[in-house]
Amino acid sequence: MPKLVIDTIELEVPAGTLILEAARSVGIMIPHFCYHPALGNAGACRVCAVKLIDGPVKGIQMSCMTPVQEGMVVSTTDADAVAMRRHVIEWLMINHPHDCPVCDEGGECLLQDYTIAAGHGTRRYQGKKRTHSNQYLGEHVQHEMNRCIQCYRCVRFYQDFAGGTDLGVMGRASTIYYGRFCEGSLESPFSGNLPDLCPTGVYTDKAARFRARYWDYDMAPSLCPHCSLGCATIPAARYRELLKIMARRNDAVNGWFLCDRGRFADHGVNSPERPRTPLLDGRETTWDEALAVLATRIGELFVSHGPGSLAVVGSPRLTLEGNYQAALLAEFLQAGALCYFVERDEAAAASAVVSLLTGDTAVSLAEVEQADCIALVECDLREQGPMLLLAVRQAWRKGAKIFLVGEGSPREQTDSVSLETLRVPTLADIPLADYSTPLVIATPSGSGTADIETAVTAGAKLVFPLSGPNTFAAALLTREHRATSLAEALASGTIKGLLAFEADLPEELLSGISLLAVADRFPSAAMIKSDVFLPTTAWVEMDGTFINHEGRAQRFRKVMNPGLPIKGLDPALHPPRVHRLDAPGGEPRPAWRIIADLAERLGAEQLVEPLSGRWEFLRDLDPEGEGERIL
Amino acid sequence: MIPESLKNELKARVAAALTNREAAVDVMKELQSHCGWLSDEAVVAAAEILGLSTLQVEELATFYELIYRRPVGKRVIHVCDSISCWSCGCDAILAYLRQNLGVEPGGTSADGCFTLVPCACLGNCGEGPTMMIGDTLYGRLTEERVAEILEAERKALASSNSSN
């Protein structure tokens, strides 16, 4: 490994490491725009200049384009290098508008930071700035081409990394333009990464435009709740409103990026229809009354039908804390049934997944990128886990063969990331044993896993995109606590009472139920039918744990307090003449807390820590780490 | 309208190329010579022929100086204004062309004969100032020489018109 010196620090790094990366490894941050760890270098921005004082190469060099060599002596502080970087910044600012005060990127803009760092404050160039027209790029991404500094990050991500074909770079020299052939919505399912990637304000998040500055955001490390992959996110909120969701780096899972569903899909957090107050027989009430009445009615149910008539229902979208507390509540009450899945097939499929996935067969998204053969079996990843498609594309870029198996695997999914694929009728038609790291991505199924077991024998790893962010935990708890599906539990006819926590209850299943208690953050038909309704917090309003598709437990932190967004409140009613300590609409509570409070009213001990016993080892999970594989 | 016969001929060329992108410049130039310039319709046709998106064709089309994405006159005059030609007096040549043709850079003369396009380097630095009309490169230009060349080009255009 080459040895070199950077700013008097001696270091030894693997051959092929770039000077910029070597410097970062010893804590020296060299400014850069075009270089990005996930996209590599382009040598386009010229701002990472350093001076090589001694060794095989000498003089000013771009640190992102120069691999380390034995004996190099690098200075980042040399007067020539500093002057070069200062001049590059001044040159980039020749055409960049001085619109920071009205630019949404202001405060989270790399160009702004480096311009100030370089000390450029007075304009010397007297010519006109070049200007461009902007394009409409859809509902989510705002375009402002005048701010562009030609780093090529957007097009390198969009076309090379994500296989998009409708955004690129046109023209040359001073006419360079990043955009589409004609105006229209960006087609890539990963277009929302452009605002994250752009080092300045060419692409910004449209929904959050002009809403808040970076330093005003409520932010915390969080996770995406829209599928089972468990991508790391940073939700940003202000004035009790979730404004936008940014990707957070997790090298084991999503890398640096996030899909558009995770970023832009309706999350319901700010929704005016969201239930925020406990309801008793349809009328608003207090937590105290709702829980007291619920406890009384459970007692009455037990007197008339016995504890076997009660079912406690968790769900694949409820946190591990909530689902585990649901199991403890069912045990404490000796309830007739504990359910995590509604349909029989869903439960069977999830239980097949937890039996097929082991420490040997389960792989992370990062490991998907290392596969040399990937079979997509009866799945459409655009729906089931878009970030898997991005990982499959990275494997394909490294030479992996991609197979589409079965009629349930549409070609449009791989077309959306521009992949070449081969279609085969069955999994058995792929010579998996000929590859060194084969991988099968399949829709979970409760019946007929024989072909997948054969593939495992041939050395294949497995990925099952699951239905919800915590389906894996729900499946594990189903096995460990002998839970059944709700459909099966109700079929017996003995269940008369339901305590449902963030479960999607089909209306037709509720006909024979005499006591229905629903805790959720979404309005539903079950909410309207319920005897007692308890509003729960969204994932951004609480700490919690999800276990993703590969059995990786990850912690997410509370981003914001629940409450009615200030935007949208009727100004005529402002200020609200109600004396209170909590925010209006701030009543929702975490589901696990509701379960614990109810259990306490029914005679259980007071709960302090929701993860205990089997799950105690996850209490100190680092929300900013890579999570912990529990397989 | 781009005839199907031309599209099919170009598709055969693309099929014979190692990669479709390799044939892109060829396809664009053929479509341009058919239409006079690379119209939006021609970009769409090129994308279909090449199996690329319209944006990917546009990226290539707008990179190359000799692909015209706007209507041009019958002859396009590329005048080098890069450093060698500038030091040899290209400004005077450009000024003369503007005055002779009655157009600003980028414009087309009223008779539709000439479009004037300044460009950065024609690879003829030893012979500056220099310009290119069609496939012909002219070096060591003076105002008199430019006048002669324009006269010759006008005559050639007139005779090709009358012969049509």
HADDOCK unambig.tbl for C-alpha pairs under 7 A between the chains (distance, minus, plus):
assign (segid A and resid 165 and name CA) (segid B and resid 53 and name CA) 6.02 0.50 0.50
assign (segid A and resid 165 and name CA) (segid B and resid 56 and name CA) 6.89 0.50 0.50
assign (segid A and resid 166 and name CA) (segid B and resid 53 and name CA) 6.73 0.50 0.50
assign (segid A and resid 166 and name CA) (segid B and resid 55 and name CA) 5.60 0.50 0.50
assign (segid A and resid 167 and name CA) (segid B and resid 55 and name CA) 6.69 0.50 0.50
assign (segid A and resid 168 and name CA) (segid B and resid 55 and name CA) 6.71 0.50 0.50
assign (segid A and resid 168 and name CA) (segid B and resid 59 and name CA) 6.89 0.50 0.50
assign (segid A and resid 169 and name CA) (segid B and resid 59 and name CA) 5.88 0.50 0.50
assign (segid A and resid 170 and name CA) (segid B and resid 58 and name CA) 6.61 0.50 0.50
assign (segid A and resid 170 and name CA) (segid B and resid 59 and name CA) 4.42 0.50 0.50
assign (segid A and resid 170 and name CA) (segid B and resid 62 and name CA) 5.77 0.50 0.50
assign (segid A and resid 170 and name CA) (segid B and resid 63 and name CA) 6.67 0.50 0.50
assign (segid A and resid 171 and name CA) (segid B and resid 59 and name CA) 6.74 0.50 0.50
assign (segid A and resid 171 and name CA) (segid B and resid 62 and name CA) 4.54 0.50 0.50
assign (segid A and resid 171 and name CA) (segid B and resid 63 and name CA) 4.93 0.50 0.50
assign (segid A and resid 172 and name CA) (segid B and resid 63 and name CA) 5.61 0.50 0.50
assign (segid A and resid 180 and name CA) (segid B and resid 55 and name CA) 6.04 0.50 0.50
assign (segid A and resid 181 and name CA) (segid B and resid 54 and name CA) 6.29 0.50 0.50
assign (segid A and resid 181 and name CA) (segid B and resid 55 and name CA) 4.65 0.50 0.50
assign (segid A and resid 181 and name CA) (segid B and resid 58 and name CA) 6.71 0.50 0.50
